[in-house]
């Protein structure tokens, strides 16, 4: 008997899984870096453990961080990364 019963073999295409993975890693990295630099240990641990496909990470960066990220700062990071 199959461990998962009669679930379909793949409900999300592999490319979709990869895109969500990359999206999540980028936001998680930014949020954890900022939490570590600002000495927010509890946020760092929460961001490390809780996986929400980047949602908690984005909320932390824009609302709960001591030094909130702005869209201009985000645009600068994207521009720097593209060069």
DAWORA-V862290 format. One record per helix or strand of 2 or more residues. SS is the DSSP state (alpha for helix, beta for strand). FROM is the first residue (numbers start at 1). TO is the last residue. If there is no record, write none. Layout:
# DAWORA-V862290
ss | from | to
SS | FROM | TO
SS | FROM | TO
This chain:
# DAWORA-V862290
ss | from | to
alpha | 14 | 37
alpha | 41 | 49
alpha | 55 | 64
alpha | 71 | 82
